[in-house]
Every structure is written in C-alpha cells, then in structure tokens.
Amino acid sequence: MKKIVSSDLQPGMIIAESVSSLNGRQVLVPKGGVLTTKTISNIKKWDIPYVMIAGEVTSSLEVTSAGLDKKGLSAGLQLPKMLIEKSIDFSNTLDSSIAQVSELFENIRTNKSIDIKHFHKLSLRIFEHLIHPSEAVNRLLFTLPKNNSLAYHSVMIASLSGMLADWMELGSKDIKEIILSGLLHDVGKTQLPLQLFADKESILMNDEIIQTHVLLAFKLLKDTKVVSAEVLSAIAQHHEFMDGSGYPQQLSGEKIHIFARIIGVVNYISSIIEDCDSINPFMLLQSLKLEMFTKLDPGVCDVFTRRISDYLTNSSVILEDGRKAKIAFLPSINPIFPILKIDDEFIDMQKDKATKIVGMECIEKIG
C-alpha cells in the first residue's frame, strides 16, 4: 500500500482505503474500487492531495520520510514530492511577503500615504502560491508565530481568507480581492502610536483609540482609484458583527459585505491563536461554533469548520505528556473531544479528561 499523489493517478489502480469527499458525505471511490478517468477527475476536483493505492504501484512523485527530513518536515511524515514543492513555495512566499509588508507598513507610517501597487503584486503572489488544505493549514493555523507583528498578522489573514474564499467556491477575482483586503485590513494601525501596541495591557487600555484604525485605513485608501469598492467595504467592515455589536457602524447581518464577513471569521480565529501558549485545534473549532450564530456568519463558519474537520481527521497531534496520537474520529457535534489512537489503543477524550492535546505534529520549518 502506497500514497500516490492525485495528479499521478492512473485508471486501473486499486484503492486501498476508501476516498471520501472533504465534507465526508460522499464516498468517491470505495475500498477495493478500481480507478477510472471519471473517479480520478472527481478526486482532483475535491483537491485531495493523495490516495492510498494497493499493490506495488510505482510513481516518480513518491518520496520517503528520510527525504522529507532534509526539507525540515516532521519526522515520519510522508507527502508526495509535488506537495512538498508547493509547501516550500508557499512557505517562502509567506516569509518574503511578511518582510515586504513590514517594510511597506513602515513607509506608510513615515510618509502618511500608501503606494497600492506593491500590495496588488503581493496579493497576486499569495494567490498563485496558495495550497489547500494540506500543509498551509499547519503553517497558518497550528504553528504559533515567533513574533506577532502587524505584518505577520496581515499576511496570515490575507492567506487564510483567500483559502476560505476558495473553499466557499468564490471566483478568482473575488479571491484576489479578499487577499488584498486581508493585507490592508489593519493598515490604519500604521497611523497610530506604536506604544499603544506595546503589550496586551496597553492594547486593552487603549481599545477605543485602536478602534479608530478602521477609519484611518479608509482615509488612506478612499482616494486610491485602483482599490475597488468591495475591498474598501471589507476593510471598513471587518470588525462588524452579525448581531450588530461590532464597530464602527454597528452593521448587522447581510448589511456586512461578504468579504468583510470572511475576514471577520479569520480575524476571530487569529485572535484566539495569538492568545495561546499552545494550540488545541479542537478548542479552536469549539470556540468558532460558539460564535457562529451570534457574532460571526454561520455559513462562512460552517465551511471553515467542515474543511478543517476533514483535514484534522487522521492527522497527528501532540499530547501534554509528549506522546503523539492519531485522530481516529472527530464528532461533528462536539469536536472538542475527538477519539485518539496510539498504536493499538483508542482514547475517548470525552471520557478520559486527563488526556490533553497541546499541538499538531506538523511542519516546523520549510526550506
């Protein structure tokens, strides 16, 4: 039994493990089924990166865990060569984008004006290198940042919002504009004194002043002819909530632009991650479920939770005692308590409250 990258699948191959759609509601190919041109097309449409194939099927794109370690990936993790290369490109794109955005923000802080063409170029580059769900999810969601700079936050929001928009099956033009909106959503903070963001206590004490960053961003961008009305709406409304409790206009429901609702969900997720000392992805999903019928758009949250739940099933997690476990089953109603598998032992976290997840076994550094 081998993992074969989806682009290398051939008609006649025999499936070793059933292949399901990402929402888990449809079996694309049952265990023991023989691949056809049509089933391969369905697998690719669902962005399934690889499939377990029975027998000795040779593929030029298969790699071993030893080769992956040279790329800085977690020991024992096996990925197709194509996915590794995309992961490297994506990670390098993130790192270079963070550096460029940091420089651009500093120029805006100094000059009190913005040259939008650089942000357009960055948004296109992020769009071109997005991979999903695969290793981008690990990098964006389950790897704690070494520093929580404004540039890091902006690139993370842009990238994850773009992925979420793609999961929602928005068009390429909309996805690119959402990425641009994510890069610029907090640009107004460059017009505020740095000492306001010195630490969490300072942020809390100066919350009302910091809220003005939305209007400051709008002022910087409103006369920029190459920024669409949709992007301006996303930036101006990304702190509005579905129940009308947000700011600056207390908009509610459908009055909030869909771009802003997408960025709002990602911004909420980011705020939880940034406050964590360790990441339990199931607590993250639970927190999102608690807000999806009040502050956040339930449709956007539903897409996100379903896709991330699909990704988490069969993934590996790190426990508080240092052991590694595989997610054997993830209850849809209460995802905070998955069933784990360690070797031949199953642990039901609903019953075993002493077992705690502190992170994902994922890519630590690529390249």
Secondary structure, DSSP 8 states (H G I E B T S, - for coil): -EEEEGGG--TT-BBSS-EE-TTSS-EEE-TT-B--HHHHHHHHHTT--EEEE-S----TT---HHHHHTTT--TT----HHHHHHHHHHHHHHHHHHHHHHHHHHHHHHHS---HHHHHHHHHHHHHH---SHHHHHHHHSS--S---HHHHHHHHHHHHHHHHHHTT--HHHHHHHHHHHHHTTGGGGGS-GGGGSSHHHHHHTHHHHTTHHHHHHHHHTT-TTS-HHHHHHHHHTT--TTS--SSS---GGGS-HHHHHHHHHHHHHHHHHT-SS--HHHHHHHHHHHTTTTS-HHHHHHHHHHHHHHHTT-EEEETTS-EEEEEE--SS-TTS-EEEETTEEEETTT-TT--EEEE---S---
